[in-house]
């Protein structure tokens, strides 16, 4: 499915860009979780996206082969850095001030010379996540195992995200190491506002919007 989906996705009307990604085991383990896959898409508008999810033969085949599926619609709030040489996310002009939920995508290409140092520290840097009650969901994802990694996380509010990013000692040390050791050849950080959630994960809709 990962290999042969490109032909179908490359001709979808209204689809600007897409990324097919595998995932890592729980705890941001770099070894693959063969049961979970992600499809990140950037659309011209909701109409094209809704048509794709309702009528696409590819989606129908994916659902047939899956025990569970969850689709989250997102508006970009802020994005900096690059993904394959450019920033793919365009800031939305229509963010709902009454919607507190925050989704985050981080993505990086790890320098080969820092490969082992980076992955040795990842479990430590992610320990505060388990203590943060504002975290709804998180998963390590990526295009190329071990070298091109990304994370997706969903939060109840900005305060919970900021608490993890700037108040946890383990994560602050990770940021310091990133700057000092120059771990990444390329990196990107993006925040989004989720505004529609369809399907289930672990038996329920994580964010019933």
N, C-alpha and C positions, 0 to 999 in steps of 0.2 A: 504493500500500500504506500509506503514512504517513497519508494523508488518510482513507481508508475503513476503517482498522482500529479506529477509536474505537467504532463501533457494536458490533462483536463483543466488544471488551475490556470495555466498560461493563456487560456482563451475565454475566461469568464468575463462577461461584460460588467464594467463598473469596478472591477477589482484592480487596484493600483499596484499593490505589492502583497507578497505572502511569504511566510517562512514555515516550513515543515520541520518540526522538532521532536526529538525523543526526550526522555526524562531520566533523571538519576534516582537512585534509591533514596528512601526517606533519610533525613538528616543531612541532606546535600552530599551524599555519597556520590563520587564521580562514576561509579559503575552503573550500567544501564538498568532501568526499571523497564523490563520488556512489556509491561502491561499498560503503560500510560504514554500517550503521545499528544502533542499539541499542534494546532494550526493557528498561526497568527496572521490576520488579514487586515489590510487597510483599504477601506471602501470609499467610493465617491459619495455615497449616501446610504441611508438605511434601506431604501427601496431595493437597491441592487442586492444588498446583503440578505434581506428577507426572501427575495426570489431565489437566491442561491440555496439557502437552507431549506426552502420548501420544495424545490424542484430538482436540485442537482443529483444526477445519478451517482456522483462520487460520494456525496453525503449519505445517500441511501445505502450505498455499499459499506461505508464506514459504520453506520449504525447497525447494519446487519451483522457485522463482525464484532460489535462491541456489546459489552454487558451494561455499560453506562456512558452517558455523554452529558457534558455541561458546556454551554455557550454563554459567554459574557460579552456584552456590548460596552464599549468604553469611549469616553471623550478625553482627548489629551489636555492636560492642564499645564504641564511643563516638561521640557525635554532638553537635555544637553549631552553632547558627545556625538559619537559616530558609530554606525553599524554598517560594515562593509563600505567604509569610505564616506558615508553621508548620514544625516539624521533623517529617518523616514517618517517621523511623526510631526504633523502640523497641529499647532495649538488651536483648540476649539474656541469659538466666540460665544458658545451657548452652554455655560456651566451653571448648574443649579445650586444656588447658595444654601438651599435647604436640604441638600443631599450630603451627608457627612462622610460617606464611604470613600475610601481611597484604594486604588490598585497601583502597584508598582512593578515595572519591568526594569531589571538591570541586566546589562549584557557586556561581556568582555572577551577579548582574545588574549589568552595568556602567553607571555613570552616563554619560549621553550626552555630557556636557561633557568627560569624560576618555577617550572612546572611542579617539582616535588615540594619546594618550600610553600607554594601557594596551597596545594591540596592538603598538606599536613596541618595548616592552620585553620582551614575552613570549618571543621567541626567545632573548634573552640569559639570562633567568631559568631557562630549561629546558636550557641547555647542559650542566650537570652531570649530567643524566640519562644521557647517553651514556657517561659514565665510571663510572657506578655498576653494579657487577657484580651487585648484589642486585636490580636491577629485572628483572622477568620480562616485563612487558607494560605498555604505556601507550597511551592514545588520548584525544584531545580530542573531546568530545561536546557536544551542546547542543540545546535546544528551539527557540530562535530564533537564526539565524546572527548572529554579531558581537556581539550585545547580551546574550544569555543563554547563558553558556558553562559547561561543566563538564569535569572531567577524571576519567578512571578509570585507576588504576594498580594493578599487582599486584607484590608484593615477596616476596623469599625469607624475610625476617625483619624484626622491628621495628628492629634496629640499622641495616639498610640504609636504611630509610625515614627514620630520625632523622638519619642522616649527610647525606642530601640536604636535609632540611628545615632543619637548624640549623647544618651545617658548611660548606655551599657559599656562598661570598660572593655569588654572583649571586642565589641564592634569598633570602638574608638581606636584600639590598638591596630585592628585590621586596616583602618583608614590610614593610620600613620605608616604602617608597613607598605601600603600601596604607594604612598608618596615617596618614601625613602628608598624602597627597593625597585620601584618602577616595574611592578609586576605585569602590567598590561601593555600590549602593543596597540590596543584600541579599546575604548570603553564608552558606554552610554547609560544614562540614568533617566527614566521617564516616569512621571506620575499621571494617573488617569482618574476620571470620575466614572465609575460604573453606573449605567442607567437602565440596563435591562439584563435579566438573568434567566436563562432557559435551561431546563433539564435538571439533572440531579448529580450529586457526588456523594458517595458513601450513603446512598439511600435518601438524600434530601437535597433541596435547593439551598446552597450555602448562603444565597443572598436573594430572597424573594422580593424582587422589585417589579 
